[in-house]
Amino acid sequence: MREVGELRFSQEHLWARLEEDGRVTIGITNFLQEELGEIHNFKLPEEGDELIKDEAFSLVEAQSGKEELLAPVSGEIVEVNYELNDVPELANEEPYEDGWLLRLDMTAPNEFDELLTEDEYEEFLKEEEEDYEYDEEYEEDYPEKEEEE
């Protein structure tokens, strides 16, 4: 059962929060903002646009480069946080509060239920970190051979 104020997470590191009016607010997670580094710009969609789950809806330009953001749920955008155009660092400073991206009316509410709970997301992050550490260890143990000239 869904609760007002409940946060859910996508594996692409976006969060979705159920609001009192039944709408969903979407933003980037603290993990993603840390990975991106200082955020310089967002290319946000417009109010009235349709989001389709798992399809790109925005582009963020940051210290680490550009990253497409994939919609965690489907729906019609009813509000966009245009303040991010002038102050994109809000997404770094307050990713779960003033740094939100947009609000929407969900067209498939069951998609919210399919997102990760907070506990599931924490476990997902631990697994990702372990995979990353394994990759680093593998590269140290098996460095690529330099091509001989």
N, C-alpha and C positions, 0 to 999 in steps of 0.2 A: 504494500500500500504506500502510495506517495504521501509525503508530508510537505507542507508549505515551508520553504526555506531549505529544503533538502538539496544538497549538492551531489551531483553525479559527474563522472569523468569519462572522457574518451581515451582510447589508447594513443591518440594523436595529441594528447595533453591539452585538451580544452575542457572547461567545466561548464555545466548547465545547472542553473538553480531554479527550482519551481517557486513562482511568486504567488501571492495571495489571490491575484486575479486569474490564476490558471496559466498565465503566460510563463515563458522561460527566458531567463537572462543567460547570455553566453559570454565567456571570456577565456583568456589563456591562463593556464595554471602557473603557479609559482615556479614549478620545475621548468616549464618552457621558457618563461621570461629569464630565468637564470641561464639557461642554455643559449638563448639568443643574445644575451648581453644587452647593452644599451639599445633601446628601440628608438629608431629615427622617424619612422613613418608607417602609417597603416593605409591601405587602399580598401576602404570599407564599402559595402554594398549600400543601396538606397532603401529607404522605407518603401514597403510595397513589394520589394523583390521577394522571390521564392527561394528558400534554401532546400536543397535535397541532401539528405544524410549521406555522408562520406564523399561529397563533391566539394571542390574548392569554392570558397565564397569570399575570401579576402587574401591579401598579400601583406606581409609585414616585412619591413626593411629594418635590419638591425646591425649591430656591430659584427655579428657572425655571418651576415649575408642576407639573402631573401628567403622567405619561407611561406609557402601556401598554407592557408588554414582550411581544414576540412570540416564541414558542418557535422556536429555531433547528433543533431536531430533535424527533421524536416519541418518546414513551416513558413509562414509569411512574416516578413520583418515588419514590426510595428513601431520600432524605435531604434535609432542608431546613436551611439555615443560620439557625436561629432566633436566633442571636446578633445578627443584623441588626435584630431587633425592638428590642433594647436599645441597640445601638451601630450605627445605620445608616451612620454616617460611615466605617465600615470599607470600604464600597464606594467611597468617595472616596479613602481613604488607601492601600488595598491591593486594587484591583479584581481582580487576578489571583491573589491569595493568600487572606488571611482574609476578603476581601469577596465570595467566591463566593456564589451564590444557592441552588443545589440540585444534587443528583446524581440521575441517572436511569439506568434500564435502557432502552436504545434498542429500539424495536420495528421500526425500519427503518434498520439501520446504513448503508445507502447514502446516507441524508440527510446523514450526517457528511461523506461524501466530496464531496457537492455544495456544502458550505460553502467559503468563500474561504480559501485558504492565507494565511500571513502576508504574503507578497509581493503577492498579489492584493488583500488588504485594504489594504495601504499604497497601492497604485495606485488603488483605489477611493476612498480618502480624498483623494488628490491631485485626482482628477476632481471629487469633490464640492466641494472647496475652490475649484477653478477655476469651477465652475458658480455657486457663491455669489458669487465676485468678479465674474463676468459680470453677475449679477442686480443687484448693487450699482451697477456702472458704468451699466447700462441705466437704473436709477432716477435716477441723477445726470444723465444725458443727456436723459432724457424724464420730467421730474417731472409728476405729475398736475396738470392745470389746476385752479385753484381755482374753485369755482362762484361766479358773480357773482350778487349779490342783486338 
